[in-house]
Amino acid sequence: MDKAPLSTLIRIGSKLRPQGFHWLVTENGNTCALGAAYMAKYGEEPSAFSVNLNKALNIDDYWIDEITLRNDTFRKTREEIADWLESQGL
């Protein structure tokens, strides 16, 4: 999964757990779009306090902010977020 596009990682990770909001992994184990991508790439839960998403997912703050906005504020599904990222070349 190391070279997979971010949109693909989110699609794969979305199949692992239900969608969560406001945390990479919620207390009941659900994942946001970024948490899903991390799990697909690394096969383990990210630690919200120690993971550097920029490095781990090879994206800059702009994309992290945009994905978070779509997941947490607009409540887009992770698949909708993946579709949008794909249209952006990610």
RAJOMO-V658768 format. One record per helix or strand of 3 or more residues. SS is the DSSP state (h for helix, s for strand). FROM is the first residue (numbers start at 0). TO is the last residue. If there is no record, write none. Layout:
SS;FROM;TO
SS;FROM;TO
This chain:
h;5;13
h;32;41
h;52;56
h;60;72
h;77;86
